[in-house]
Amino acid sequence: MHRALLFPIALFIAPCAHERTSAPAAPPKIATREEIIARAKPFERDTPYEVPPGDPNELHAAGLAKVICSAVFITGLDADFARENCGFFVAPPEARARISDVRVDRQARQVHITLPSGTVRTAKYFGDQGCIILPHGGPGRDTIYFRPVEVTSTLPDPATLPWPMGDILPRGPLPAGLDTAKVNQALDAAFEPPEGLTAAFVVTWRGRIIAERYGPGITMHTALESWSMGKSITATLMGILIKDGVYRLNQPAPIPQWQQSPSDPRRAITIADLMHMSSGLRFRAPQDPDYDAAPGFPDHVYLYTAPINTFEWSATRPLQWPPNTVGRYRNCDPSLVNYLIRLGVERRGEDYLSFPQRALFDRLGMRSMILETDPYGNFLLQGYEFGCARDWARLGNLYLQDGVWQGERILPRGFVRFVSTVAPAWKADGRPIYGGFFWINGNDAYPIPRESYYMAGAGNQKVIIIPSHELVVVRMGHYRGAGPGDEGLKRALALLIEATPARR
C-alpha cells in the first residue's frame, strides 16, 4: 500500500494550535487546477464507477422539498422566501425553475414538490430529527425505516445562566484593550451590502461576546441552515470517542463492508485519512478539479437528495487512488466517519440519535442543534444540521481553548492541532487549505493569519477560529447572498484584526 505521504500522527503529544508561532509572511504557492489533476493521474486505479440512480430532476425536487421543509418547520422562514433564497446546493435555481408546484402542509408537517411530469417528491418534519426526504411516493407517504426519538437537553433555561452556558451577558463596557469603534465598524461591515442576506454575526474575544447582530426575523435562538459546518461536528464527536478509547485516529477504519475480504484495499484507509478528506474513494463531487457533469448526478449531492441508506452507499464505493495520496472534498468521507460514530455509540449500548446532545451539546451549553438524518436514521452531518449562531460560537470556543471547556477536557490532547494542520495529501496537491474536517486559511482566502482555521458551509456559513487574536467569528446567512456576504465578511475580519491585540 502506498504510504509515502503518511502523516506522522503524534496526536497526543503535539503542541496545541494556540501555541503555534505566526506563519511566514511569504505568499503560499497554490497549485493550478491543471497541476492538481496531473498529480493525481499516476495514482489512478482501474476501478468501476457506478452512477447514482434516479432522475436528476426528481433528485433536485426532493432536495428542494427538504430545504423548504427545514426552513419552514425548523428556522421559521416563509416558504416563498426559502424557495428563493435557501439551499441552492441541492436544488440550484435552474432546477427550481422547472418545478410546477410547491405545497406546504402545515398540519402534516410536510412539503410536496410537483414536477411537470406529475411526479411528487415529499419531505416531512420529524421533530428532533428535523426534515427527512421520504421514499418515492405522493402526499401521505411517510415511510421511514427507524423510530424517531425525542432529544432532550438536561440544561436549565439559558435565560437563568451566564454566557457561555447560558445567555446572560456581562453588563458594562467591553474589556480594555479592544478598539470598540473598529468592533462596531466590523459589525456594520458584516451586514453590508444588504444583498449579502447576512442572518447572524457573533464575535467572541477571549470567550466573551463582543459583537452580535441578527437579520430580519432572526434571533439569538434561531436555528439556521449550517451545511458543511456539520463536518466539524462530526470531527468533534469522533474526537470524543477517541478520548473515550473507542477509536484511535491512526487505526484502519473498521467499516464492516471492508472487512469481508482480507485483500480489500480499503482496509488500509485510516480514520485520519477519512477526516483528512483523503480516503481515495471513487466518488464524484462538483468541487473536484476535474469534475465533469456528463456521467450523471454527482454522488456528493446524491447523499443529500436521495432517500437511501447513505452509509451503505458511501461504504460500497471502490478506491480511485491509494488512501492518503490525493486530497478531494467528497461527502463519502464524513459520511463514513458518521457511520463509525454510530457503530461505536451503539456498540456501547447507547442511543445514537441523542448521543450528540448528551456527549457534546449539553456540555457546552448548546440547546438549538437539530441534526437531520436519512430515512434509515443515519446522521447527514456532511451538511444537514441547523443551529443558532451562539451555539456555533460555543463550539468554536471549544477549539480555541484546545478542546477544554470550563476546566474539563472534552477532546483528546493534540486533537485540535490535528484538525487545524494541513492534511498531507492536500499539501502534496499544492492546496494548503484543508485539515481534519476543518478548512485552513493557508491560501490567504481571508485577511487573517494563516494559522486561522474554520468550519465552513455552503452559502457562506462560517465559524472562524483565530488563535493569534483569541477570536471566534460566526457568520451565517441565507444562501443566495453568499457572494456579497463573503465580501462583507472579509471587510469585517480585517477590522476585527485591527480591533484586537495579538496574543503575546
N, C-alpha and C positions, 0 to 999 in steps of 0.2 A: 504494500500500500504506500502511495506517495505521501510522504510526510516531511518534505524538505522545508515546508513553511510552518512546521509545528510550533505553536506558541508556547513559550516556557511559562506555564501557568503556576507561578509561585503565589497562588491565590491568597494564602492566609498569612504571608509574611511580607507582601509588597506594601510599600508606603501608601498612605491614604491619598485620595485625589486632592484633598485640600492642602496637602503638604508639598505638592509639586512646585517647582520654581516656574517662572514665566517662560513661555515658549519663545524661541528665537524670533527676531523681527523679520528675518528674510522671508520673502513670499514663498509659499509652498509650490512645488511643481506638480501640477494636476495633469494626469494623462488625458489625452483626447479620446473621443468615442472610438475612433479607429484603432488607437493603441490598446484600448481595453478589450475590444473584440479580438484583435490579433493575438493578444497574450493568451486568451482562453483556448484558442483553436488547437494547439498541440496537446492539450489535456482532454480533448473531447472524446467521449466514449460512444461506441456504436450501439446505442440502446434505443428502443422504440419510443415514440411519443403518442399518447392517447389524447385525442382532442376531447375536451369536456362535452358531454352530450347535452342536447337541448337547443331550442331555437333562441338565438340571441335576443330577439325582440321580447320573448317571454321572460327570459332571464333579467333583462333590464326592467321589465314591468314588475317583476317580483321584487327587485331591488328598490324600485320606487315605492311600492306598497309598504315595504319595511321602513324606508326613510320617513314617509309621511306618518305612518303609524307611530313611530317613536317620537317624531316631532310633536304630534298632537297629544299622545297619551303619556309621554314622559316629560317633555320640555314644556308643553302647554302652548305651543305655537298654533297659529291659524293654518289650516290645511293648504289654503291657496298660497300663503307665504312660503310654506315648506316646499310646495311643488316648484316654486320659482327660485328658491334660494338655498335649499339644503341638499346635501348628499349627492353631488354630481358624480362622484367617483363610481357609484354603482348604477347610475342612470343618467348619462350625460344629456344635455339639453336637446340634442338631435333625437335621442330615443324618447324623450318626454313629448316631443312634438308629434310622435306617432300614436300617442295614447288617445283613445276615443272618450274615455270617461274615468273619473275618479270619484269614488263614493266612500264616505266615512260613515260607518255605522257605529254611533256612539254607544248604543245600548249593548251591542255585541262586542264592542271594542275591537272592531275590525276595519281594515281599509281594503277596498276592492278596486283593482285597476283593470279596465277593459280595453282590449286591443281591437283594431278594426276587424279582425277575424272573428270576433266574438269571444275569444279566449279571455278568461278572468283569472288574474293572479291575486292572491289574498295574503295579507299579514294580519296577525291577531296579537293583541296585547295580553300577556300572561303575568301581570303583576311584577314581582321582583325578578323575573327572568326577562322582562321587557317584551319587545315585539319579536315574533318569530314568523318567518315565511312558511306558509302551510304547504303541504304536498299538493300536487296538481288537483284542482277541483274548483268548483264555484262557491258562491256565498253559502255559509253554513258548514263548509267542510273544515273542521278544526282538529284533524288528526295530528297528534304529535306522539312521540314514542318514549316519553318519560313523564313522570308525575311532577309538575311544578311544585316548588316549595316556597313558603314564606320565609324571607330572610330578615331577621330582626336584629337590631343593634342593642347591645347592653348598655349603651351610653345614655346618660341623662340628657335632658333638654339643653341644647347648646346655648340657649339664652341665659343659662344659670352658671356657665363656666367661662373663665378667661381663655383667650386665644393662647395656644393652638388647640386645646382640647374642646374649647367652646368658641363662642362668637363675641365675647366681651373684649373690647379693645381698650388699651390703657388710655386714660384721659391726659390732656395736656399736650405740649408741643412735641415734635419729633425729636429724637435723640440728637445731641450735639455731634458735630462732625459731618452732618448732611447739608447739602446745598438745597434747601427746601424749594427755592424758586425753580431750580432745574428739575426737581422731582415733579413739581406741578406742571412744568412745561412738557415733561415726558408723558404725563398722564393725558394732557391735551393732544400730544402728537399721536398717541396710540389710537385715538378716535378720529383721526384725520387721514384722508378725506372721508366724508360720510359714506361714500361708495364702498369703503372697506368693510362695512357691516360688522364692526367690532362689537361683540356682545358682552365681553368681560375682560377686565385688565386688573391684575392684582400683582403687587410687588412687595416682597419682604426683604428686609435687610437685617442680618443677624437674627433672623427668625421672627422679627416684628413686622407687621403690615405697615408700610409707609405710604402706599398709594393704592387706591381701589376705586373703580368706577364700572358701571354697568350700562348697557344699551337699553333701548326702549323695551319695556315688558320683562326685563331680566333682573333677577335679584341675586343676592349672595347665596341663595339656596337653590337656584335654578340649575337643574342637571342638563348640560349642553352636549351636543354631539362632539365626541372627542377623537374618534377614528383611531389612527395607529398609535396614539399615546398609550393605548391599551397594551401594546407590546412591552412597554416599560412596566406596566403592572404585572405582566407575565414574568418578566425578569425578576421582579421583586418577590413574587410568590415562589418562584424556583429558588431564589436566594434563601428564603425562609426554610424551605425543605432541605436545602444543602446544610444550613446551620443546624437543623434538627437531625442530620445524619441520614436522611432518606436517600439522598443522592450525593455524588461528587461531581464537581464541574468537569473534570477531565476524564470521566468514565465513558465508555461506549454507551450511547443512548439505548436503553432496553425497550425499544419499540417491539411489541410482540410479533408483528408481521415480519420483522427482520431476523427473528430467531429460528425460523422454520428450517433454514438450511445453514450449516456451518460455513458454506462457501459464499453466502450472500455478502457482497462487498459493502452493503450499507451497515453492516455490523461494526464497521470501523468509524462510523460517524459518532462523534462525542457530543455530549450536551453543550460543551463550549462551542463546537462547530455550529450547532443549531442556533445558539444565541448570537454567534458572530455572523449570521446570515451567510454561512459558507458551507452548507451541507453538501452542495454539489448535486442535489436532486433535480431531475428534469421537470421543470415547472415554469410555464411561460408567464411573464409579468410585463405589463406596459412599461415599467421602469427599466427593463432590460435594455442595454445599449444597442442590441441587435434585434429589438422587438419587431416582429412582422405580424400584422393583423390577419394576414391571409389564411393561416392554418385554421382559424376559428376562434371561439371565445377563449380568453386567457384564463388559466387556472387561478391566477391571483385574485381575479374578480369573481370567478365561479364560486369560491368559498363563501362569498358574501351573498350570492343571489340564488343559489340552488338549494332546495330543501333536502340536503343529503347529510350523511354522516361525514362531516368534514375531516375528522381524524382519520377515518378509513381511507378517504381519497388521498390525503397527504402521505399517509404511510405506505401506500402502494405505488408511489412514483419511483421509477428507476433512477440510477445515477446518470448524470450527464458528465460530471467531472469528479475526480477523486475529492473526498472531503478535505476542507481546509486548504483548497488550492485556488478557487475562484470565488470572489465575493459578489453576490447578487441579492437584491432586495426582493424576496419572494415569500409569500404568506405561508408556504408549506412549513417553513422553519419555526415560526412562532406557534403555528397550529400544533406541531409535534411536541413542542415544549409544554403546551397546554395539555396535550394527551398524557405526557409523563406526569404532570401535576395531578391530573385526575387519577391515574393509576396509583401514584404514591399516596394520595389522600385516602382513597377507598381501601387500599391495602392496610391502612391503619385503622380501618373501621369507622372512618369519619364521613360526614355528609359533605359531598363535593361542592354542591351549589352554595352552601353557606360558609365554606372554608375561607374565602377571601375576606368576608366580613369579620369572622372570628380571629383569623390569624394576622390580619393586616389592618383593615379599616378601623375596627374598634380601638386598636392600639394607638392609632394616630389621630383619632377624633373625626374620622371621615364617616359621614352619615348619608351622603347623597348618591353613592355609586350604584348604578344599575348595570349589571353585566349580562349581555344578551347571549342566547345560545342558538344552536341549530335545532332541528326537530328531535334530535336524539339527546338533548341536554348537554351538549359539549359547548363550553365557553368559546365564543367567537372573539377572543381578545386580540386578534390581529386588527380589530377596528370597530367592533360593535359594543361600545360601552359609553355610558353617559355619566357625567359628574359635574359638580359645580366648581367654579374657579378656585374657591378657597380650599376645597378638598385636594385639588391638584397641587396647590401651593404647599399643603401639608406634605404630600408625597415628595415634592421637590426638596423640601427641607430635610426629610429623612436622608436623602442623598447628600445634601450639602453638609450634613452632620455625620457623614461617614457611616450611615446605617444605624446610628444610635438615636434613640428618642427618649428624652427626659430621663437619661441615665440608663436606659435599658437597651442592650444591643439587639436589634431586630435582624440585621443582616450580618453574615459572617465577615470577619476581618479580611480586608483586601477585596471584597466583592465590589465595592464602589470603584476601586481602581480598575478592576476588570471591565466593568461595563463602560467606563469612560476612557478606555485605552483603545486606540485604533486596532481593529481586527487584522491579523496578519495577512489574510488573503486580500482584504481591501487595500492594505498598504502596498502589497505587491502589485495590485492592479493600478496603482498610482492614484488612488482615491482615499485620502486620509480623513474620511468623513463618517465612518461607522464603527461602533464599538460592540457592546453586547445588548442589543435591543434599545440602544440609545444612539442618537446622532452626535457627531463631534464637529466643532467649528474649525476643523483642520484646513478648510479651503477659504477661510475668512468670509464665509457667507454672511456673517453678521459682524457689526463693528464692536466686537467684544474680544477678549483674549482667546487664543486658540485652545487653551486648556478647558474652555467652557464646553458644556455638552448639554444635550436637551432631548426631551421627549417631543415627538412631532407627529401630528396627524393631518390628514388631508383637509383642505380648506383652511390651512394655516392655523391649526391648533398647536400651541407650543407651551412647554414648561422648560424654561431655560435656567440652567444652574451655572452661576458664575463664581467659582470659589475664590478667585483673586479679590473680588469685591464683596463677597459674602451676600450675594444677591440671588433670589429666586424670582423669576419673572414669568407670569402666566398670561398668555394672550389667547382668547377664544373668540371665534366669530362664526357668522353664517357663511356657508361655503362659497356662494357667489362672489363674496368680497375678498377672496383670498389674495389676489394680486395687489390691489391697492392697500389692503390691510397689512400686507408684509412690508410695504414701503413705510407705512406709519410705524410699524414695529421697529424697523431699523432706526428710524429717527429717535424713537423713544429710548431704545437701548443706548445709543450714543450719548444721549442726555443723562441717562442713569449712571453711565460710567463716569461722566464728569461730576455727577452729584455725590458720588460715594467715594470715600478714600480707599485706596488699595490696601490690602492687608499687608502688614509688615512681616 
